[in-house]
Amino acid sequence: MYGNPIYYAATPAPCKSLPTIEVLGEGTVAAAPDRALIILGAVTEGIALQPVQSENAQTVTNIIHALQDLNIPRENIQTNDYRIEIQYDFPDGQQIFKGYKVTHLLQITLDEVEQTGNVVDTAVSHGANTVSSIQFSIVQKQRFENQALSLAIQNAQLKAIAISHTLGASIAPLPSKVQELPRGTEPIPFRRALQSDSIVTPIEPGQLTIYAAVRVWYLLV
């Protein structure tokens, strides 16, 4: 009677791994934004809800019509936020009804960023009393992201060459591994001055800085 069969696994002979250089490459590209996203609107307060709602609705309607007169398409103007809140005072720790607050914010997508200040001024002159956000972006951002990524790869290669030369060696023509790291975009602050009768509010879009980073491994040869 035969016993249970015995299986043998073939183990490959150990091989000597080649030395590797790991480097971080970074690249940035500056580009002027070509789109503005503006959030503004009207906040109305009062004792009775219906008059407050009506006043707020009329103000927002006036704002929308004024923006359309600037040739902003209706589809580029949409409601971002609408809220009705009950307000209270708390004298001596007692809750006393104060009235209602209605907030209606519009989101305006603007493809002519140089008109941002004029849009804000127009909205304010027609009843807008809050500007909560102005953001700038690039519509075709992929092209600039690819440029930044290419610069990051070149930066990593230069670092690897410098390290290998210092060690008296060379790197392989192609990296053994490339890892793209999370992207980032430098935020753009905007500057708003006091409005006068003859000067449009200056809002500076500045430039977006598109950043790319990679981690690259090269074999030393």
C-alpha positions as CSV (number, residue, x, y, z in Angstrom):
1,M,0.0,0.0,0.0
2,Y,1.4,3.3,-1.1
3,G,1.5,6.3,1.3
4,N,0.4,9.9,0.5
5,P,2.3,11.5,-2.4
6,I,4.8,14.2,-1.5
7,Y,5.0,17.3,-3.7
8,Y,8.1,19.5,-4.0
9,A,8.0,23.2,-5.1
10,A,10.8,24.4,-7.2
11,T,12.4,27.5,-5.7
12,P,14.1,29.9,-8.0
13,A,17.7,30.7,-7.3
14,P,18.0,34.1,-5.6
15,C,19.1,36.9,-7.8
16,K,20.9,40.1,-6.9
17,S,18.5,43.1,-7.2
18,L,19.9,46.1,-9.0
19,P,20.3,49.3,-7.0
20,T,17.5,51.8,-7.5
21,I,17.1,55.6,-7.2
22,E,13.8,57.0,-6.0
23,V,13.2,60.7,-6.8
24,L,10.3,63.2,-6.5
25,G,9.7,65.4,-9.6
26,E,7.6,68.6,-9.5
27,G,6.3,70.9,-12.3
28,T,4.2,74.0,-12.4
29,V,2.5,75.9,-15.2
30,A,0.9,79.4,-14.8
31,A,-2.1,80.2,-16.9
32,A,-4.7,83.0,-17.0
33,P,-8.2,81.8,-16.0
34,D,-10.9,82.1,-18.6
35,R,-14.0,81.5,-16.5
36,A,-15.4,83.2,-13.4
37,L,-18.0,81.7,-11.0
38,I,-19.7,84.4,-9.0
39,I,-22.2,83.7,-6.1
40,L,-24.2,86.8,-5.0
41,G,-27.7,87.6,-4.2
42,A,-30.2,89.3,-1.8
43,V,-30.8,88.9,1.9
44,T,-34.1,90.4,3.1
45,E,-35.4,90.7,6.7
46,G,-38.7,91.6,8.2
47,I,-41.5,90.7,10.7
48,A,-44.0,89.2,8.3
49,L,-42.9,86.3,6.1
50,Q,-45.0,87.0,3.0
51,P,-43.8,90.6,2.5
52,V,-40.2,89.6,3.1
53,Q,-40.5,86.8,0.5
54,S,-42.1,89.2,-2.0
55,E,-39.5,91.9,-1.5
56,N,-36.7,89.3,-1.9
57,A,-38.3,87.8,-5.0
58,Q,-38.6,91.2,-6.7
59,T,-35.0,92.1,-5.9
60,V,-33.7,88.9,-7.3
61,T,-35.8,89.3,-10.4
62,N,-34.3,92.8,-10.9
63,I,-30.8,91.4,-10.5
64,I,-31.5,88.6,-13.1
65,H,-32.9,91.1,-15.6
66,A,-30.0,93.4,-15.2
67,L,-27.5,90.6,-15.7
68,Q,-29.3,89.5,-18.8
69,D,-29.0,93.1,-20.1
70,L,-25.2,92.5,-19.9
71,N,-25.7,89.6,-22.4
72,I,-25.2,86.9,-19.8
73,P,-27.2,83.9,-21.0
74,R,-30.1,82.9,-18.8
75,E,-28.7,79.4,-18.5
76,N,-25.6,80.9,-16.9
77,I,-27.7,82.3,-14.1
78,Q,-29.1,79.8,-11.6
79,T,-30.1,79.6,-8.0
80,N,-27.3,78.5,-5.7
81,D,-29.1,78.7,-2.4
82,Y,-32.5,79.7,-1.1
83,R,-33.3,79.8,2.6
84,I,-36.1,81.0,5.0
85,E,-34.9,81.4,8.6
86,I,-36.7,82.5,11.7
87,Q,-34.8,84.9,13.8
88,Y,-34.9,85.4,17.5
89,D,-33.4,87.7,20.1
90,F,-32.4,86.5,23.5
91,P,-32.6,89.3,26.1
92,D,-32.0,88.1,29.6
93,G,-31.9,84.5,28.3
94,Q,-35.4,84.6,26.9
95,Q,-36.2,83.6,23.3
96,I,-38.2,86.4,21.6
97,F,-39.4,86.2,18.0
98,K,-37.6,88.9,15.9
99,G,-38.8,88.1,12.4
100,Y,-37.8,86.3,9.2
101,K,-34.8,86.3,7.0
102,V,-35.0,85.2,3.3
103,T,-31.7,84.5,1.5
104,H,-31.6,83.9,-2.3
105,L,-28.2,83.4,-3.9
106,L,-27.5,83.2,-7.6
107,Q,-24.6,81.4,-9.2
108,I,-23.3,83.3,-12.3
109,T,-21.0,81.6,-14.8
110,L,-19.0,84.2,-16.7
111,D,-16.8,83.4,-19.6
112,E,-15.5,86.9,-19.9
113,V,-13.5,87.2,-16.7
114,E,-12.6,90.8,-17.3
115,Q,-16.3,91.7,-16.8
116,T,-16.4,90.2,-13.3
117,G,-16.2,93.6,-11.6
118,N,-18.9,95.1,-13.8
119,V,-21.2,92.1,-13.1
120,V,-20.8,92.5,-9.4
121,D,-21.4,96.3,-9.6
122,T,-24.5,95.8,-11.8
123,A,-25.9,93.2,-9.4
124,V,-25.3,95.5,-6.4
125,S,-26.8,98.5,-8.0
126,H,-30.0,96.5,-8.6
127,G,-30.4,95.2,-5.1
128,A,-27.8,92.5,-4.4
129,N,-26.5,93.0,-0.8
130,T,-24.2,89.9,-0.5
131,V,-21.4,88.6,-2.6
132,S,-20.4,85.3,-1.0
133,S,-17.9,83.9,-3.5
134,I,-15.8,84.6,-6.6
135,Q,-13.8,81.8,-8.1
136,F,-11.7,81.6,-11.2
137,S,-10.9,78.5,-13.3
138,I,-9.6,77.3,-16.7
139,V,-12.1,75.6,-19.0
140,Q,-9.5,73.5,-21.0
141,K,-7.4,72.7,-18.0
142,Q,-6.2,69.3,-19.2
143,R,-3.6,70.9,-21.6
144,F,-1.9,72.8,-18.8
145,E,-2.0,69.7,-16.5
146,N,-0.2,67.7,-19.1
147,Q,2.4,70.4,-19.5
148,A,3.0,70.5,-15.7
149,L,3.2,66.6,-15.7
150,S,5.8,66.7,-18.4
151,L,7.9,69.2,-16.5
152,A,7.6,67.0,-13.4
153,I,9.0,64.0,-15.3
154,Q,11.9,66.1,-16.6
155,N,12.6,67.4,-13.1
156,A,12.7,63.9,-11.7
157,Q,15.1,62.7,-14.5
158,L,17.4,65.6,-13.8
159,K,17.5,64.8,-10.1
160,A,18.2,61.1,-10.8
161,I,21.0,62.0,-13.2
162,A,22.6,64.3,-10.6
163,I,22.4,61.6,-7.9
164,S,23.8,58.9,-10.2
165,H,26.7,61.1,-11.4
166,T,27.6,61.8,-7.8
167,L,27.7,58.1,-7.1
168,G,29.8,57.5,-10.2
169,A,27.1,55.5,-12.0
170,S,24.4,56.0,-14.7
171,I,20.7,55.5,-14.8
172,A,18.7,53.3,-17.1
173,P,17.3,55.2,-20.2
174,L,13.7,54.6,-19.0
175,P,12.4,54.6,-15.4
176,S,11.4,51.3,-13.9
177,K,8.3,52.8,-12.3
178,V,6.4,56.2,-12.4
179,Q,3.7,57.2,-9.9
180,E,1.7,60.4,-10.4
181,L,0.9,62.1,-7.1
182,P,-2.3,64.1,-6.3
183,R,-2.6,67.4,-8.2
184,G,-3.1,70.7,-6.6
185,T,-4.1,74.2,-7.8
186,E,-3.0,77.4,-6.2
187,P,-6.1,79.3,-4.9
188,I,-6.6,82.8,-6.4
189,P,-7.6,85.5,-4.0
190,F,-9.6,88.4,-5.4
191,R,-9.2,92.0,-4.5
192,R,-12.3,94.2,-4.3
193,A,-12.1,98.0,-3.7
194,L,-14.8,100.4,-2.7
195,Q,-17.2,101.2,-5.5
196,S,-17.3,104.8,-6.8
197,D,-19.6,106.4,-9.4
198,S,-17.0,106.4,-12.2
199,I,-14.8,103.4,-11.5
200,V,-15.8,99.7,-11.9
201,T,-14.9,97.6,-8.9
202,P,-11.4,96.1,-9.7
203,I,-11.4,92.3,-9.3
204,E,-8.1,90.8,-10.2
205,P,-8.2,87.2,-11.5
206,G,-4.5,86.8,-11.5
207,Q,-3.1,83.5,-12.7
208,L,-3.8,79.9,-11.8
209,T,-0.8,77.8,-11.0
210,I,-1.3,74.2,-12.1
211,Y,1.0,71.8,-10.1
212,A,2.0,68.2,-10.9
213,A,4.2,65.8,-8.9
214,V,5.6,62.3,-9.7
215,R,7.5,59.7,-7.8
216,V,10.0,58.0,-10.2
217,W,12.3,55.0,-9.7
218,Y,15.4,54.5,-11.9
219,L,17.7,51.5,-12.0
220,L,21.4,52.3,-11.7
221,V,23.4,50.7,-14.5
